[in-house]
Amino acid sequence: MRPATGLLENTRKRMSAIDTPNQVLGRTQTIGCVAVEITQKCNLDCTLCYLSEHSQQVEDIPLEEVFRRIDAVLAEFGPGTHVQITGGDPTLRKHSELIEIVRYTRSLGLYPALFTNGIGATRKLLKQLAAAGLADVAFHVDMTQERKGYASEAELNAIRLEYIERARGLGLMVIFNTTIHDNNIHELQSLIRFFAAHADEVGLVSFNLQAATGRGVLGSREDEISQASIRRHIEAVSGAPLPWEVVRIGHSRCHDYMPVLVVDGQMYPAMDDPSFFAQLMAISPSIGTDRHLSRTSIAAKYILNVLAHPSIWWPAATFIGRHIKRMGPAVLKARGKVGKLTFFAQNFMDARELDHERIDACSFMVMTADGPVSMCEHNASRDDYILKPLDVRLADGTVKRYEPLPIKVRTEKVKVAAG
């Protein structure tokens, strides 16, 4: 499902300073994803956390306001947009409301994803959400969460395996979010091998770089934590350099995006030619949302598109020939079993070091009461957004005043402000 041409043109203009022929935004997608926060509450207190010190006290925004923000996502970015249903942890909201939110999001032609630490994401709940139209489930698991009884990322793999099993067979893309920080960077290669070994079920892995924002206590990262170091660790596991500039989604200092094919634990770049990728985008306008299709469906779709465009036959034949030469023996040995995994590195900015060029070209936004805001900018000034009272129009036409903080807390804040 492709957004309207006008919306793509709006994105293209916004991305003009960093536009390249292999830039996805403005060509097949209007945005990477948009977060809709349905609760501020969380059942963990991470050492690196984007939430506010007030988050646990904030009342959930009314369901009507959630729907209004989802409507705004559609109006601003069009159908096919990936919507993160997030918070806090969204499983702490009433499950009946969470299911209704997912169903409504999917009914608009958007792709809803549940972003959760997994504690409340039971098999039963995931089944209900999948039936309501959930496309992805993104589990956040790492040592910043200080889960009792786990002393390393390697030990946390037991939880990751449990979560994989909870989602197995439900038709969901399984994503894992991992905060990379000074205390776990030494385990990164082991984590990469783990995810590659489970590429049959895990579709995307996001490595989120340590940043000083929110209520976390670890602060800014050391120089060892960078996009370049994440690349080096992934390449150390792959055993060869990887073509990081082939697929561009947003600003190059914000993200790295590397889709790979996994055969018997060995990783191969799925796309290795920026020129050919640009040609594929031109003839396959829905390439940006194809990650929800099976590998067979994706291959069939692209083959049909290529056959319909003789000008791309030779580049396609060359591309396929390189892959057969590179992967053929391993695929035969593995009896045709090929996994697909995407590595994504998210370079969040410290709250006090926002780069407005990057904010202007943001590919990851939060839908607020006043419209979309860059995630980094939102996290840097979170209280300005989550503590704002709202007039919410209810289903019966009446208007209800939403006060984020209970009256007792509001009274105490006024007393403190008065000195």
Residue pairs with C-beta under 8 A, 6 or more apart in sequence:
1 79
1 80
1 109
1 286
1 289
2 8
2 28
2 78
2 79
2 80
2 285
2 286
3 29
3 30
3 77
3 78
3 79
3 80
3 81
4 78
7 30
7 76
7 77
7 78
8 26
8 27
8 28
8 30
8 78
9 26
10 30
11 25
11 26
11 29
11 30
11 31
12 19
12 25
12 26
12 27
13 26
14 26
14 360
14 361
15 23
15 25
15 26
15 250
15 361
17 357
17 360
17 361
18 250
18 251
18 252
18 361
19 26
20 248
20 274
21 274
21 275
21 278
22 245
22 246
22 247
22 248
22 274
22 275
22 277
22 278
22 281
23 248
23 249
24 247
24 248
24 249
24 281
24 287
24 288
25 31
25 32
25 249
25 250
25 363
27 281
27 282
28 281
28 284
28 285
28 286
28 287
28 288
28 289
29 80
29 81
29 249
29 288
29 289
30 76
30 77
30 78
30 81
31 77
31 81
31 363
31 364
31 365
31 372
32 82
32 249
32 250
32 255
32 363
32 364
33 81
33 82
33 83
33 84
33 113
33 363
33 364
33 365
34 73
34 76
34 77
34 81
34 82
34 83
34 84
34 364
34 365
34 366
34 367
34 372
35 83
35 84
35 86
35 115
35 364
35 365
35 366
35 367
35 375
36 66
36 69
36 70
36 73
36 83
36 84
36 85
36 86
36 101
36 105
36 366
36 367
37 86
37 87
37 88
37 366
37 386
38 60
38 61
38 66
38 85
38 86
38 87
38 88
38 90
38 93
38 97
38 98
38 101
39 60
39 87
39 88
39 89
39 90
39 92
39 93
40 51
40 52
40 54
40 55
40 56
40 58
40 60
40 87
40 88
40 386
41 55
41 56
41 58
41 60
41 87
41 88
41 89
41 92
42 49
42 51
42 55
42 56
42 87
42 88
42 89
42 92
42 117
43 89
43 92
43 117
43 119
43 120
44 89
44 117
44 119
44 145
44 146
44 147
45 146
45 215
46 144
46 145
46 146
46 179
46 216
47 144
47 146
47 216
47 217
47 218
48 144
48 179
48 181
48 210
48 211
48 216
48 218
49 144
49 214
49 215
49 216
50 213
50 214
50 216
50 379
50 382
51 88
51 214
51 215
51 382
52 58
52 214
52 215
52 382
52 383
52 386
52 387
53 215
54 383
54 386
54 387
54 405
54 409
55 88
55 215
55 382
55 386
57 405
57 406
57 409
58 386
58 387
58 404
58 405
59 402
59 403
59 404
59 405
59 406
60 93
61 390
61 392
61 402
61 404
62 392
62 394
62 400
62 402
63 97
63 100
63 101
64 392
64 393
64 394
64 395
65 369
65 390
65 392
65 402
66 101
67 101
67 104
68 392
69 367
69 368
69 369
70 83
70 101
70 104
70 105
70 108
70 110
70 367
71 108
72 367
72 371
72 372
73 81
73 83
73 110
73 367
73 372
74 81
74 108
74 109
74 110
76 367
76 371
76 372
77 372
79 108
79 109
79 110
80 109
80 110
80 111
80 286
80 288
80 289
81 110
81 111
82 110
82 111
82 113
82 135
82 136
82 289
83 105
83 110
83 111
83 112
83 113
84 113
84 115
84 138
85 98
85 101
85 102
85 105
85 112
85 113
85 114
85 115
86 115
87 93
87 115
89 116
89 117
89 119
89 120
90 98
90 114
90 115
90 116
91 98
91 114
91 116
91 119
91 120
91 121
91 125
92 120
95 125
95 128
98 125
98 129
99 128
99 129
99 132
100 132
101 112
102 112
102 114
102 129
102 132
102 133
102 134
103 132
103 133
105 111
105 112
105 133
106 112
106 132
106 133
106 134
106 135
107 133
111 135
111 136
111 289
111 292
112 133
112 134
112 135
112 136
113 134
113 135
113 136
113 137
113 138
113 175
114 121
114 126
114 129
114 134
114 136
114 137
114 138
115 138
115 140
115 177
116 137
116 138
116 139
116 140
117 139
117 140
117 141
117 145
118 139
118 140
118 141
118 159
118 163
118 166
121 137
121 139
121 163
121 166
122 166
123 166
126 134
126 137
126 166
126 167
126 170
126 172
127 170
129 137
130 170
130 171
130 172
134 172
135 172
135 173
135 292
136 172
136 173
136 174
136 175
136 203
136 292
137 167
137 172
137 173
137 174
137 175
138 175
138 176
138 177
138 206
139 160
139 163
139 174
139 175
139 176
139 177
140 176
140 177
140 178
140 179
141 156
141 159
141 160
141 163
141 176
141 177
141 178
142 153
142 156
142 177
142 178
142 179
142 184
143 150
143 152
143 153
143 156
143 181
143 183
143 184
144 179
144 181
144 216
144 218
147 156
147 159
149 155
150 156
150 158
150 159
152 187
153 178
153 184
153 187
153 190
153 191
154 187
154 190
157 194
160 176
160 194
161 198
163 174
164 174
164 198
164 201
164 202
167 174
167 201
168 201
173 203
173 204
173 291
173 292
174 201
174 202
174 203
175 202
175 203
175 204
175 205
175 206
176 195
176 202
176 204
176 205
176 206
177 206
177 208
178 191
178 205
178 206
178 207
178 208
179 208
179 209
179 210
180 188
180 207
180 208
180 209
180 210
180 225
180 230
181 210
181 218
181 221
181 225
182 210
182 218
182 221
182 222
182 224
182 225
183 218
185 224
185 225
185 229
185 233
188 207
188 230
188 233
189 233
189 236
189 237
192 205
192 233
192 234
192 237
192 343
193 237
193 265
195 202
195 205
195 341
196 237
196 260
196 262
196 265
196 267
196 339
196 341
197 265
199 262
199 339
199 340
199 341
200 337
200 339
202 341
203 291
203 340
203 341
203 342
204 291
204 341
204 342
204 343
204 344
205 341
205 342
205 343
205 344
206 344
206 345
206 346
207 230
207 343
207 344
207 345
207 346
208 346
208 348
209 221
209 225
209 226
209 227
209 230
209 345
209 346
209 347
209 348
210 218
210 220
210 221
210 225
211 220
211 221
211 348
211 349
211 350
211 351
211 376
212 218
212 219
212 220
212 350
212 351
212 352
213 348
213 349
213 350
213 351
213 376
213 379
213 380
214 351
214 379
214 382
220 350
226 347
227 253
227 256
227 345
227 347
230 256
230 345
231 242
231 244
231 256
231 345
234 242
234 258
234 343
235 241
235 242
237 267
238 260
238 266
238 267
238 268
239 266
242 258
242 260
242 269
243 269
243 271
243 272
243 273
243 274
244 256
244 258
245 252
245 274
246 269
246 271
246 272
246 273
246 274
246 277
247 257
247 258
247 259
247 271
247 277
248 257
249 255
249 257
249 363
250 361
250 362
250 363
250 364
251 357
251 358
251 361
251 362
251 363
253 347
253 355
253 358
254 346
254 347
254 358
254 361
254 362
254 363
254 364
255 344
255 345
255 346
255 347
255 363
256 343
256 344
256 345
257 342
257 343
257 344
258 269
258 342
258 343
258 344
259 269
259 270
259 271
259 340
259 341
259 342
259 343
260 267
260 268
260 269
260 270
260 340
260 341
260 342
260 343
261 267
261 268
261 269
261 270
261 327
261 338
261 339
261 340
261 341
262 268
262 338
262 339
262 340
262 341
263 327
263 330
263 331
263 334
263 337
263 338
263 339
264 330
264 333
264 334
264 337
266 330
267 341
268 323
268 326
268 327
270 340
271 277
272 319
272 322
273 315
273 319
275 315
276 312
276 315
276 316
276 318
276 319
279 312
279 315
280 287
280 302
280 305
280 312
281 287
283 305
283 306
283 308
283 309
283 312
284 290
284 301
284 302
284 305
290 298
290 301
291 342
293 301
295 338
295 340
306 312
306 313
306 316
327 338
331 338
346 364
348 375
348 376
348 379
349 355
349 358
349 376
349 380
351 379
351 380
351 381
352 380
354 376
354 377
354 380
358 374
358 376
359 374
359 376
359 377
362 374
362 375
362 376
362 377
364 374
364 375
365 372
365 373
365 374
365 375
365 378
366 372
366 373
366 374
366 375
366 378
366 385
368 378
368 385
369 385
369 388
369 390
373 385
378 385
386 404
387 404
387 405
388 404
389 401
389 402
389 403
389 404
390 401
390 402
391 399
391 400
391 401
391 402
392 399
392 400
392 401
392 402
393 399
393 400
394 400
403 410
405 413
